[in-house]
Structure formats: structure tokens, C-alpha cells
């Protein structure tokens, strides 16, 4: 009597990997749908906005430079000016744009009183945004950072790159 074999051959094992092809297809379809519908959602309300001659939002802020050298000589946009010429130039800048920023650079040896005089002229003209420009290498000794001895030190930057960013604050 032959009943056949008692050994069973194993069939194929179930696949345990996720098939990502349908997932990618669905994601690409959703991406295309969002790309098409996103511009339509931003302009749902149609308006006819009024026109104005005011400055646009994209206009960069305007600034003028004031420099006071060691002798106390003032320079407006790198041109030497006397005190009355400085007042006139600052008033013209304020008339052109009241939000004009004044970037003030003064030599380290300039007396404090002279710097205050120049700032006062700017304020009288209506320019209240004054920024002080300083050299990043600074005169005061800096505190060394705690770093391992094996850390290499970067070379010093050129003088133009060491100039500190302008700090502006309204002067009241």
C-alpha cells in the first residue's frame, strides 16, 4: 500500500518586506494635487487695492555715515564738512527719508563732547536712529575661550572683515 510520501516540501515562505511602490505612487499623486491647489488657496478673495506713493516694503533701509576723526573733523558720507554744512546735510537726509539711519564712527581719541555734538545735530535734524560702528578687534583685551590646547587658532581676518556690525537703537 502506497500512500505517498510522508515528507512534505516546504512551500514559499511569506514575504515580510513592505512593497513601497504603491506608497510612492500615492505620495506623488498627493504632491501633484497640492502643487496645483496651493496657488488657488492663497488668492481666494479678489481685491482691488488702492495705489499709494508711499515707500514699498521691499525698499532697503537708507543710511548715511558720519565720521569724526581724531582732530574732531566731521565727515558726512566720507566728505569733510563744517558744523553748519553738517546740520544742512542731515536736515536734507531727514527730509528725504525720516527713517534714515545714521551710522556714527568716531576715532577712539575723540572727546566724548564732540561725539555728543554730532549726535545732537542728527537729532535736531530729526534723525533718531543712530548706530555706533566699532572695530571688532577692539581695544579692550578679550577673555580667552576655554578650549583644548590642540585646537588650532584661525588666522586674523582682514581689517575690512573685522568691522563689527552696526547696532542701532532709537535715541531719545
C-alpha positions as CSV (number, residue, x, y, z in Angstrom):
1,X,0.0,0.0,0.0
2,X,1.4,3.1,-1.0
3,X,0.0,6.2,0.4
4,X,2.6,8.5,-1.0
5,X,5.4,10.1,0.7
6,X,5.3,11.3,4.3
7,X,7.8,14.1,3.7
8,X,6.3,17.4,3.0
9,X,8.1,20.0,0.9
10,X,8.0,23.5,2.3
11,X,6.2,26.0,0.2
12,X,7.4,29.5,-0.3
13,X,7.6,31.5,2.9
14,X,5.5,34.6,3.3
15,X,7.2,37.8,2.2
16,X,8.0,40.1,5.2
17,X,9.1,43.1,3.2
18,X,6.9,46.1,2.6
19,X,6.2,47.0,-1.0
20,X,6.8,50.7,-1.2
21,X,5.9,51.2,-4.8
22,X,2.2,51.8,-4.2
23,X,3.1,54.2,-1.3
24,X,5.4,56.2,-3.5
25,X,2.7,56.4,-6.2
26,X,0.1,57.7,-3.7
27,X,2.6,60.3,-2.3
28,X,3.5,61.6,-5.8
29,X,-0.3,62.0,-6.6
30,X,-0.8,63.9,-3.4
31,X,2.2,66.1,-4.2
32,X,0.9,67.0,-7.6
33,X,-2.6,67.8,-6.1
34,X,-1.1,70.1,-3.5
35,X,1.2,71.8,-6.1
36,X,-1.9,72.5,-8.3
37,X,-4.2,73.7,-5.4
38,X,-1.8,75.7,-3.3
39,X,-1.8,78.8,-5.6
40,X,-5.5,78.8,-5.7
41,X,-5.9,78.9,-2.0
42,X,-3.7,82.0,-1.4
43,X,-5.8,84.3,-3.5
44,X,-9.3,83.3,-2.6
45,X,-10.5,86.9,-2.1
46,X,-10.1,89.2,-5.0
47,X,-9.4,92.9,-4.0
48,X,-8.7,96.0,-6.0
49,X,-6.2,97.6,-3.6
50,X,-5.7,101.4,-3.8
51,X,-2.4,102.8,-5.1
52,X,-0.1,104.9,-3.0
53,X,3.1,106.9,-3.4
54,X,4.5,105.7,-0.1
55,X,7.6,103.6,0.1
56,X,7.2,99.9,-0.7
57,X,8.0,97.2,1.8
58,X,10.9,96.0,-0.3
59,X,12.9,99.3,-0.1
60,X,16.1,98.7,1.8
61,X,16.6,101.0,4.8
62,X,18.7,104.0,3.9
63,X,21.6,105.1,5.9
64,X,24.2,107.9,6.0
65,X,27.7,107.7,7.5
66,X,29.0,110.2,10.0
67,X,32.7,110.0,10.8
68,X,34.6,112.1,13.4
69,X,38.4,111.8,13.2
70,X,40.9,112.3,15.9
71,X,41.1,116.0,15.3
72,X,37.3,116.4,15.6
73,X,36.7,116.9,11.9
74,X,33.3,115.6,10.8
75,X,32.7,113.8,7.6
76,X,29.3,113.3,6.0
77,X,29.3,110.3,3.7
78,X,33.1,110.5,3.6
79,X,33.2,114.2,2.6
80,X,34.6,116.7,5.1
81,X,32.0,119.2,6.3
82,X,31.9,122.1,8.7
83,X,29.3,122.2,11.5
84,X,26.7,124.3,9.6
85,X,27.2,122.1,6.4
86,X,26.7,119.0,8.6
87,X,23.4,120.4,10.0
88,X,22.2,121.2,6.5
89,X,23.2,117.8,5.1
90,X,21.5,116.0,8.0
91,X,18.3,118.0,7.5
92,X,18.2,117.2,3.8
93,X,18.7,113.5,4.6
94,X,15.8,113.6,7.2
95,X,13.6,115.4,4.7
96,X,14.3,112.7,2.1
97,X,13.5,109.9,4.5
98,X,12.8,110.4,8.2
99,X,13.7,106.7,8.9
100,X,17.2,107.2,7.6
101,X,19.8,105.6,9.9
102,X,22.9,107.4,10.9
103,X,26.0,105.2,11.2
104,X,28.4,107.0,13.5
105,X,32.1,106.1,13.5
106,X,34.3,108.1,15.8
107,X,38.0,107.8,16.5
108,X,39.0,106.4,19.9
109,X,40.8,109.6,20.8
110,X,37.8,111.9,20.0
111,X,36.5,113.7,23.1
112,X,33.1,112.5,24.3
113,X,31.7,116.0,24.0
114,X,32.4,116.2,20.3
115,X,30.6,112.9,19.6
116,X,27.6,114.2,21.6
117,X,27.6,117.4,19.5
118,X,27.4,115.4,16.3
119,X,24.7,113.2,17.7
120,X,22.8,116.3,18.8
121,X,22.9,117.7,15.2
122,X,21.5,114.4,13.9
123,X,18.7,114.5,16.5
124,X,17.9,118.2,15.7
125,X,17.6,117.3,12.1
126,X,15.0,114.6,13.0
127,X,17.2,111.5,12.6
128,X,16.7,109.4,15.7
129,X,18.1,106.1,14.5
130,X,21.8,106.3,15.3
131,X,24.1,103.3,15.1
132,X,27.6,103.2,16.5
133,X,30.2,101.4,14.4
134,X,33.2,99.8,16.2
135,X,36.2,97.7,15.2
136,X,35.7,94.1,16.1
137,X,39.3,93.6,17.2
138,X,38.5,96.2,19.9
139,X,40.9,98.0,22.2
140,X,39.9,96.1,25.4
141,X,41.6,92.7,26.0
142,X,39.2,89.9,25.4
143,X,38.7,86.9,27.7
144,X,40.3,83.8,26.1
145,X,37.9,81.0,25.5
146,X,38.4,77.7,27.3
147,X,39.4,75.4,24.6
148,X,41.7,72.3,24.4
149,X,45.3,73.1,23.7
150,X,45.2,71.1,20.4
151,X,42.6,73.4,18.9
152,X,44.2,75.4,16.0
153,X,43.7,79.1,16.1
154,X,42.2,80.7,13.0
155,X,44.3,83.5,11.3
156,X,43.2,87.1,11.9
157,X,40.6,88.4,9.4
158,X,41.5,91.4,7.2
159,X,40.7,94.8,8.6
160,X,37.5,95.2,6.4
161,X,36.1,91.9,7.7
162,X,36.8,92.8,11.4
163,X,34.4,95.7,11.4
164,X,31.6,95.0,13.9
165,X,28.0,95.1,12.7
166,X,26.2,98.3,13.3
167,X,24.0,98.4,16.4
168,X,21.1,100.7,16.0
169,X,18.6,101.9,18.6
170,X,16.4,104.9,18.7
171,X,18.0,107.7,20.7
172,X,15.5,109.6,22.9
